[in-house]
C-alpha cells in the first residue's frame, strides 16, 4: 500500500474580525535606538526652528530700523521704540510664529516645520492621521505658547509686548515660569514611550520619522 504525505503550511492571518468588521492592527515596534534617534532629531529640529523663526521675526529691525551697519542689542528691545512701532514689531513677530508653526505644517509640509523637514521627522496624530488645524492650534497655541512658552517665538513676543501695556513686572516671572515648564515638559517626554511632551499630550500628537 502506498502512503502519500502532504505538507501543511501555516497560514498567518493579518486581519481579525470583530463584530463582522475587519480591523487592521498597526505595527509600531520601536527599539531603544529608534527612540534615541527621534529624540536627537527632535532636539535638532527645535534648535533650528528657534533660530530661524527668531531670524525671520527681526527682519524689519535688521533691514529697516538700524541706522548703521551694526546691529546693537537694544534694537531688539521693543521698549526702545514708540508705542505704535513697538506694537507693530510685536505683532509681526507673533504672525511669523503663527505662520512658521501652524500655516507651514498645515499647508506646506504636513506636520513639518523647516527644522523638522531638515531633520526628517514629522508630527502626526496618535491615530496615525495627518495633523489638522485644530490639532496644531491645540499643540502650538495652547500647549507650546500658553502652557510651556519657553522656546516658541509667539510666547517670546507676547512677553516682549507686556511693557507696552505697563506690565513690565510680569515679564521676568512669566519668563522663568515658561522656561521651568518647558524643561519639565522635556523631562516628562523622556519618560514617555512615544516621547510625548505636554503639548503632544494636549493635542494627541506624536513625532515620528518622515
QUIHUTA-V74399 format. One record per residue. N is the residue number from 0. RES is the residue in three letters. OMEGA is omega in radians with two decimals (999 if undefined). BURIAL is I if it has 16 or more other ideal C-beta (glycine too) atoms within 10 Angstrom, else O. Layout:
BEGIN
n=N res=RES omega=OMEGA burial=BURIAL
n=N res=RES omega=OMEGA burial=BURIAL
END
This chain:
BEGIN
n=0 res=UNK omega=-3.11 burial=O
n=1 res=UNK omega=3.14 burial=O
n=2 res=UNK omega=3.13 burial=O
n=3 res=UNK omega=3.13 burial=O
n=4 res=UNK omega=3.11 burial=O
n=5 res=UNK omega=3.11 burial=O
n=6 res=UNK omega=3.13 burial=O
n=7 res=UNK omega=-3.12 burial=O
n=8 res=UNK omega=3.13 burial=O
n=9 res=UNK omega=3.12 burial=O
n=10 res=UNK omega=3.13 burial=O
n=11 res=UNK omega=-3.14 burial=O
n=12 res=UNK omega=-3.09 burial=O
n=13 res=UNK omega=-3.13 burial=O
n=14 res=UNK omega=3.08 burial=O
n=15 res=UNK omega=-3.14 burial=O
n=16 res=UNK omega=3.08 burial=O
n=17 res=UNK omega=-3.13 burial=O
n=18 res=UNK omega=3.10 burial=O
n=19 res=UNK omega=-3.11 burial=O
n=20 res=UNK omega=3.09 burial=O
n=21 res=UNK omega=-3.13 burial=O
n=22 res=UNK omega=3.09 burial=O
n=23 res=UNK omega=3.13 burial=O
n=24 res=UNK omega=-3.11 burial=O
n=25 res=UNK omega=-3.10 burial=O
n=26 res=UNK omega=3.13 burial=O
n=27 res=UNK omega=3.12 burial=O
n=28 res=UNK omega=-3.12 burial=O
n=29 res=UNK omega=3.04 burial=O
n=30 res=UNK omega=-3.06 burial=O
n=31 res=UNK omega=-3.13 burial=O
n=32 res=UNK omega=3.10 burial=O
n=33 res=UNK omega=-3.11 burial=O
n=34 res=UNK omega=3.13 burial=O
n=35 res=UNK omega=-3.14 burial=O
n=36 res=UNK omega=-3.13 burial=O
n=37 res=UNK omega=3.13 burial=I
n=38 res=UNK omega=3.14 burial=O
n=39 res=UNK omega=3.14 burial=O
n=40 res=UNK omega=3.14 burial=I
n=41 res=UNK omega=3.10 burial=I
n=42 res=UNK omega=3.10 burial=O
n=43 res=UNK omega=3.12 burial=O
n=44 res=UNK omega=3.13 burial=I
n=45 res=UNK omega=3.13 burial=I
n=46 res=UNK omega=3.13 burial=O
n=47 res=UNK omega=-3.13 burial=I
n=48 res=UNK omega=3.12 burial=I
n=49 res=UNK omega=-3.11 burial=I
n=50 res=UNK omega=-3.07 burial=O
n=51 res=UNK omega=-3.12 burial=I
n=52 res=UNK omega=3.09 burial=I
n=53 res=UNK omega=3.10 burial=I
n=54 res=UNK omega=3.12 burial=O
n=55 res=UNK omega=-3.08 burial=I
n=56 res=UNK omega=-3.10 burial=I
n=57 res=UNK omega=3.10 burial=I
n=58 res=UNK omega=3.12 burial=O
n=59 res=UNK omega=3.14 burial=O
n=60 res=UNK omega=-3.08 burial=I
n=61 res=UNK omega=-3.02 burial=O
n=62 res=UNK omega=-3.07 burial=O
n=63 res=UNK omega=-2.97 burial=O
n=64 res=UNK omega=3.13 burial=O
n=65 res=UNK omega=-3.05 burial=O
n=66 res=UNK omega=3.11 burial=O
n=67 res=UNK omega=-3.09 burial=O
n=68 res=UNK omega=-3.10 burial=O
n=69 res=UNK omega=3.06 burial=O
n=70 res=UNK omega=-3.12 burial=O
n=71 res=UNK omega=-3.10 burial=O
n=72 res=UNK omega=-3.09 burial=O
n=73 res=UNK omega=3.08 burial=O
n=74 res=UNK omega=-3.09 burial=I
n=75 res=UNK omega=3.08 burial=I
n=76 res=UNK omega=-3.05 burial=O
n=77 res=UNK omega=-3.12 burial=I
n=78 res=UNK omega=3.12 burial=O
n=79 res=UNK omega=3.12 burial=O
n=80 res=UNK omega=3.03 burial=I
n=81 res=UNK omega=-2.99 burial=O
n=82 res=UNK omega=-3.07 burial=O
n=83 res=UNK omega=3.13 burial=O
n=84 res=UNK omega=-3.14 burial=O
n=85 res=UNK omega=3.13 burial=I
n=86 res=UNK omega=3.13 burial=O
n=87 res=UNK omega=3.11 burial=O
n=88 res=UNK omega=3.11 burial=I
n=89 res=UNK omega=3.12 burial=I
n=90 res=UNK omega=3.11 burial=O
n=91 res=UNK omega=3.12 burial=I
n=92 res=UNK omega=3.12 burial=I
n=93 res=UNK omega=3.12 burial=I
n=94 res=UNK omega=3.08 burial=O
n=95 res=UNK omega=3.12 burial=I
n=96 res=UNK omega=3.14 burial=I
n=97 res=UNK omega=3.11 burial=I
n=98 res=UNK omega=-3.04 burial=O
n=99 res=UNK omega=-3.01 burial=I
n=100 res=UNK omega=-3.13 burial=I
n=101 res=UNK omega=-3.06 burial=I
n=102 res=UNK omega=-3.11 burial=O
n=103 res=UNK omega=3.12 burial=I
n=104 res=UNK omega=-3.14 burial=I
n=105 res=UNK omega=-2.98 burial=I
n=106 res=UNK omega=-3.07 burial=O
n=107 res=UNK omega=3.09 burial=O
n=108 res=UNK omega=-3.06 burial=O
n=109 res=UNK omega=3.07 burial=O
n=110 res=UNK omega=-3.08 burial=I
n=111 res=UNK omega=2.86 burial=I
n=112 res=UNK omega=3.11 burial=I
n=113 res=UNK omega=3.12 burial=I
n=114 res=UNK omega=3.11 burial=I
n=115 res=UNK omega=3.10 burial=I
n=116 res=UNK omega=3.13 burial=I
n=117 res=UNK omega=-3.10 burial=O
n=118 res=UNK omega=3.07 burial=I
n=119 res=UNK omega=2.99 burial=O
n=120 res=UNK omega=-3.14 burial=I
n=121 res=UNK omega=3.10 burial=I
n=122 res=UNK omega=3.04 burial=I
n=123 res=UNK omega=3.04 burial=I
n=124 res=UNK omega=-3.11 burial=I
n=125 res=UNK omega=3.07 burial=O
n=126 res=UNK omega=3.10 burial=O
n=127 res=UNK omega=3.10 burial=O
n=128 res=UNK omega=3.07 burial=O
n=129 res=UNK omega=3.13 burial=O
n=130 res=UNK omega=3.09 burial=I
n=131 res=UNK omega=3.10 burial=O
n=132 res=UNK omega=3.12 burial=O
n=133 res=UNK omega=3.13 burial=O
n=134 res=UNK omega=-3.11 burial=I
n=135 res=UNK omega=3.09 burial=I
n=136 res=UNK omega=3.10 burial=I
n=137 res=UNK omega=-3.06 burial=I
n=138 res=UNK omega=-2.99 burial=I
n=139 res=UNK omega=-3.12 burial=I
n=140 res=UNK omega=-3.12 burial=I
n=141 res=UNK omega=-3.06 burial=O
n=142 res=UNK omega=-3.02 burial=I
n=143 res=UNK omega=-3.07 burial=I
n=144 res=UNK omega=-3.02 burial=I
n=145 res=UNK omega=-3.12 burial=O
n=146 res=UNK omega=-3.11 burial=I
n=147 res=UNK omega=2.99 burial=I
n=148 res=UNK omega=-3.08 burial=I
n=149 res=UNK omega=-3.00 burial=I
n=150 res=UNK omega=-3.01 burial=I
n=151 res=UNK omega=-2.99 burial=I
n=152 res=UNK omega=3.11 burial=I
n=153 res=UNK omega=3.12 burial=I
n=154 res=UNK omega=-3.14 burial=I
n=155 res=UNK omega=-3.10 burial=I
n=156 res=UNK omega=3.03 burial=I
n=157 res=UNK omega=3.10 burial=I
n=158 res=UNK omega=3.13 burial=I
n=159 res=UNK omega=-3.10 burial=I
n=160 res=UNK omega=-3.11 burial=I
n=161 res=UNK omega=3.12 burial=I
n=162 res=UNK omega=3.13 burial=I
n=163 res=UNK omega=-3.12 burial=I
n=164 res=UNK omega=3.06 burial=O
n=165 res=UNK omega=3.12 burial=O
n=166 res=UNK omega=-3.10 burial=O
n=167 res=UNK omega=-3.08 burial=O
n=168 res=UNK omega=-3.14 burial=O
n=169 res=UNK omega=-2.99 burial=O
n=170 res=UNK omega=-3.09 burial=O
n=171 res=UNK omega=3.08 burial=O
n=172 res=UNK omega=3.13 burial=O
n=173 res=UNK omega=3.13 burial=I
n=174 res=UNK omega=-3.11 burial=I
n=175 res=UNK omega=3.07 burial=O
n=176 res=UNK omega=-3.14 burial=O
n=177 res=UNK omega=3.12 burial=I
n=178 res=UNK omega=-3.14 burial=O
n=179 res=UNK omega=3.14 burial=O
n=180 res=UNK omega=3.11 burial=I
n=181 res=UNK omega=3.11 burial=I
n=182 res=UNK omega=3.11 burial=O
n=183 res=UNK omega=3.12 burial=O
n=184 res=UNK omega=3.12 burial=I
n=185 res=UNK omega=3.11 burial=I
n=186 res=UNK omega=3.09 burial=O
n=187 res=UNK omega=-3.13 burial=I
n=188 res=UNK omega=-3.12 burial=I
n=189 res=UNK omega=-3.08 burial=O
n=190 res=UNK omega=3.10 burial=O
n=191 res=UNK omega=-3.10 burial=O
n=192 res=UNK omega=3.12 burial=O
n=193 res=UNK omega=3.14 burial=I
n=194 res=UNK omega=-3.13 burial=I
n=195 res=UNK omega=3.04 burial=I
n=196 res=UNK omega=-3.13 burial=I
n=197 res=UNK omega=-3.10 burial=I
n=198 res=UNK omega=3.06 burial=I
n=199 res=UNK omega=3.14 burial=I
n=200 res=UNK omega=-3.13 burial=I
n=201 res=UNK omega=-3.07 burial=I
n=202 res=UNK omega=-3.08 burial=I
n=203 res=UNK omega=3.12 burial=O
n=204 res=UNK omega=3.09 burial=I
n=205 res=UNK omega=3.12 burial=I
n=206 res=UNK omega=-3.10 burial=I
n=207 res=UNK omega=3.02 burial=I
n=208 res=UNK omega=3.11 burial=O
n=209 res=UNK omega=999 burial=O
END
